Amino acid sequence: MKTPNKVAAVTLLFWLMKIVATTLGETLGDFISMTLNWGYTMGIVVTLLFFIIILSVQLSIKRYIPDIYWLVIIGTTTLGTEISDFIDRTLQAGYFAGSLILLCGLLFSLFLWYKKYKNLEVYPIIERNKEIYYWTAILFSNSLGTAFGDFLSDNLGLGYLTGACITGLIIIVVVMLHYFTKINHVMLFWIAFVFTRPFGATFGDLLTKPLAKGGLDLGTLNASLISLALMILMIIISQRKHNKEMPLKG
């Protein structure tokens, strides 16, 4: 008997949840490292531990469970925030160098994935080893998106709203290319996946940063709670949608 799929289908709801998850990852990561004043090293330790635990649960189950899957996504976005900030502020490599490092990590993980399976299809994912490549690439892409978003807003001085508009425009272009060209859809998926990270992260910064810096000054805790509430609502919708589809696929 064929093992059921393990990951979420790529739909409009998927992308909406991905954006909210990235916003939550940005605000929660900043809450841990800055608001709680644990620092970026301790932030990586805490978020890495959470990521390992929830990923272990995800790898151990035999089918797609929306709650678990999206907790892993949140784990990658939160850990990605800490990794990006650690490279920039603790190692003082800067967001540009950090983006290059993480881009190389993403490309290398995709290269190893393709070398083994001769494709980079992200749905369905059935085999455990392929799922490990999948999550590795997602972690690198979310970390890269964080670093690139901070590069746009901090290094280039574009501001959080302008940065969100630029990354949002790139996402729209990718969507248009998907529907109106024959460009490889897998390549477009990974481009969109990377750029939805800074798109969501800039909204996180917009919610948390002081008014003097162009933010709404809600604070990392309040912004995290708002993002978490939206995420829980979307997970409930996703779970109900998944439950309705299960009998049809059985």
Residue pairs with C-beta under 8 A, 6 or more apart in sequence:
2 126
3 62
3 63
3 126
4 62
4 63
4 64
4 126
5 63
5 64
5 123
5 124
5 125
5 126
6 58
6 61
6 62
6 63
6 64
6 69
6 124
6 125
6 126
6 131
7 64
7 69
7 122
7 123
7 124
7 125
7 131
7 134
8 14
8 17
8 64
8 66
8 69
8 70
8 123
8 238
9 123
10 122
10 123
10 189
13 234
13 237
13 238
13 241
15 192
15 196
16 234
17 70
17 73
17 231
17 234
17 235
17 238
18 73
18 193
18 196
18 200
19 196
19 199
19 200
19 203
20 200
20 227
20 230
20 231
20 234
21 70
21 73
21 74
21 77
21 200
21 231
22 77
22 142
22 145
22 196
22 197
22 199
22 200
22 201
22 204
23 200
23 201
23 203
23 204
23 207
23 223
23 227
24 74
24 77
24 78
24 204
24 224
24 227
24 228
24 231
25 74
25 76
25 77
25 78
25 79
25 80
25 81
25 142
25 146
25 200
25 201
25 204
26 77
26 81
26 146
26 200
26 201
26 204
26 205
27 204
27 207
27 208
27 220
27 223
27 224
27 227
28 74
28 78
28 81
28 220
28 224
28 227
29 43
29 47
29 77
29 78
29 79
29 80
29 81
29 82
29 85
30 81
30 204
30 208
30 220
31 220
31 221
31 224
32 38
32 42
32 43
32 46
32 47
32 78
32 82
33 39
33 40
33 42
33 43
33 81
33 82
33 85
34 220
35 219
35 220
35 221
38 46
39 90
40 82
40 85
40 86
40 89
40 90
41 86
41 90
43 82
43 85
43 86
44 79
44 82
44 83
44 86
47 75
47 78
47 79
47 81
47 82
48 79
48 82
50 75
50 78
50 79
51 72
51 75
51 76
51 78
51 79
51 139
54 68
54 71
54 72
54 75
55 72
55 75
55 135
57 68
58 68
58 69
58 71
58 72
58 131
58 135
59 128
59 131
59 132
61 68
64 242
66 235
66 238
66 239
66 242
67 235
67 239
70 231
70 235
70 238
72 135
73 138
74 231
76 135
76 138
76 139
76 142
77 142
77 146
77 197
77 200
79 139
79 142
79 143
80 139
80 142
80 143
80 144
80 145
80 146
80 197
81 146
81 201
83 102
83 143
83 146
84 95
84 98
84 102
84 143
84 146
84 147
84 150
85 146
85 150
87 93
87 97
87 98
87 101
87 102
87 147
88 94
88 95
88 98
88 147
88 150
93 101
94 155
95 147
95 148
95 150
95 151
95 154
95 155
96 151
96 155
98 147
98 151
99 144
99 147
99 148
99 151
102 140
102 143
102 144
102 147
103 144
105 140
105 143
105 144
106 137
106 140
106 141
106 144
106 190
106 194
109 133
109 136
109 137
109 140
110 120
110 137
110 190
112 133
113 120
113 130
113 133
113 134
113 137
114 120
116 129
116 130
116 133
117 130
117 133
119 186
120 186
120 187
120 190
121 186
122 134
122 186
122 189
125 131
125 134
137 190
138 193
141 190
141 193
141 194
141 197
142 197
144 194
144 197
145 193
145 194
145 195
145 196
145 197
145 198
145 201
146 197
146 198
146 201
148 194
148 197
148 198
149 163
149 167
149 197
149 198
149 199
149 201
149 202
149 205
150 198
150 201
152 158
152 162
152 163
152 166
152 167
152 198
152 202
153 159
153 160
153 162
153 163
153 202
153 205
158 166
159 214
160 202
160 203
160 205
160 206
160 209
160 213
160 214
160 215
161 202
161 206
161 214
163 198
163 202
164 198
164 199
164 202
164 203
164 206
167 195
167 196
167 198
167 199
167 202
168 199
170 191
170 195
171 192
171 195
171 196
171 199
174 188
174 191
174 192
174 195
175 192
177 183
177 188
178 185
178 188
204 223
204 227
205 215
206 214
206 215
206 216
207 215
207 216
207 218
207 222
207 223
207 226
208 215
208 216
208 217
208 218
208 219
208 220
208 223
209 215
209 216
209 217
210 217
211 217
218 226
